[in-house]
């Protein structure tokens, strides 16, 4: 926080796009969860809220994941932290209503970044991904319309299906990913 304020004294927008994603087989017991603290803290925390509240106009943009809506069993901690971030963002938006801070929840599908890219290739998976530019464009459109929840691409389907047929969409999505 000190670095951010020193380098950017007029900071008024926080884009929280941190993420660690580890494949974990929970059947392996306690050893499988080693390192989980870093995954949880990275995926769920990072807010300069006191500073942002002092600005006449500010925003928090939390980049979650469609896996926070429908989890993938092979990456349970990542899925759980993104679900927690989704809930946290909703609570934050509610608590900050009537203030100068806008709160956005960006929910992309798999994005073509370094996150899990090597592991996907090693597993022979050719996951459909969207470009970072497509996520940025979807967010910008939502920003201009003051639309707080930004479901990108196939996440629109996940949101709908998670309400209509949650077991079906969970089973279908998890049948596409090897445990």
FENKA-V706749 format. One record per backbone hydrogen bond with DSSP energy under -1.0 kcal/mol. NH is the residue of the N-H (numbers start at 1). CO is the residue of the C=O. E is the energy in kcal/mol with one decimal. If there is no record, write none. Layout:
nh->NH co->CO e->E
nh->NH co->CO e->E
This chain:
nh->5 co->1 e->-2.3
nh->6 co->2 e->-2.2
nh->7 co->3 e->-2.9
nh->8 co->4 e->-2.1
nh->11 co->8 e->-2.0
nh->14 co->59 e->-2.5
nh->16 co->61 e->-2.7
nh->17 co->15 e->-1.1
nh->24 co->74 e->-2.5
nh->28 co->25 e->-2.2
nh->29 co->26 e->-1.3
nh->32 co->29 e->-1.3
nh->33 co->30 e->-1.4
nh->34 co->31 e->-1.3
nh->36 co->33 e->-2.3
nh->39 co->35 e->-1.3
nh->40 co->36 e->-2.7
nh->41 co->37 e->-2.8
nh->42 co->38 e->-2.3
nh->43 co->39 e->-2.1
nh->44 co->40 e->-1.6
nh->45 co->41 e->-1.7
nh->52 co->48 e->-2.3
nh->53 co->49 e->-2.6
nh->55 co->52 e->-1.5
nh->58 co->100 e->-2.4
nh->59 co->12 e->-2.1
nh->60 co->102 e->-2.7
nh->61 co->14 e->-3.3
nh->62 co->104 e->-2.6
nh->63 co->16 e->-2.8
nh->64 co->106 e->-3.2
nh->66 co->108 e->-2.4
nh->68 co->65 e->-1.8
nh->69 co->66 e->-1.6
nh->70 co->66 e->-2.2
nh->75 co->72 e->-1.7
nh->79 co->75 e->-2.4
nh->80 co->76 e->-2.5
nh->81 co->77 e->-2.8
nh->82 co->78 e->-2.2
nh->83 co->79 e->-1.9
nh->84 co->80 e->-2.5
nh->85 co->81 e->-2.5
nh->86 co->82 e->-1.8
nh->87 co->83 e->-2.1
nh->88 co->84 e->-3.2
nh->89 co->85 e->-2.7
nh->90 co->86 e->-1.8
nh->91 co->87 e->-2.4
nh->92 co->88 e->-2.9
nh->93 co->89 e->-2.6
nh->94 co->90 e->-1.9
nh->95 co->91 e->-2.7
nh->96 co->92 e->-2.1
nh->97 co->94 e->-1.0
nh->99 co->96 e->-2.1
nh->102 co->58 e->-2.7
nh->104 co->60 e->-3.0
nh->105 co->148 e->-3.1
nh->106 co->62 e->-2.7
nh->107 co->150 e->-3.4
nh->112 co->130 e->-2.9
nh->113 co->111 e->-2.2
nh->117 co->114 e->-1.3
nh->120 co->116 e->-2.7
nh->121 co->117 e->-2.1
nh->122 co->118 e->-2.4
nh->123 co->119 e->-1.8
nh->124 co->121 e->-1.2
nh->125 co->120 e->-2.5
nh->130 co->110 e->-2.2
nh->135 co->131 e->-1.7
nh->136 co->132 e->-2.6
nh->137 co->133 e->-2.5
nh->138 co->134 e->-2.3
nh->139 co->135 e->-2.6
nh->140 co->136 e->-2.7
nh->141 co->137 e->-2.4
nh->142 co->138 e->-1.9
nh->143 co->139 e->-2.9
nh->144 co->140 e->-2.4
nh->145 co->141 e->-1.4
nh->147 co->142 e->-2.8
nh->150 co->105 e->-3.1
nh->152 co->107 e->-2.3
nh->155 co->152 e->-2.0
nh->156 co->153 e->-1.8
nh->158 co->154 e->-1.9
nh->159 co->155 e->-2.8
nh->160 co->156 e->-1.8
nh->161 co->157 e->-3.3
nh->162 co->158 e->-2.6
nh->164 co->160 e->-2.1
nh->165 co->161 e->-2.9
nh->169 co->165 e->-2.4
nh->170 co->166 e->-2.0
nh->171 co->167 e->-2.5
nh->172 co->168 e->-2.7
nh->173 co->169 e->-2.6
nh->174 co->170 e->-2.3
nh->175 co->171 e->-1.3
nh->176 co->173 e->-1.1
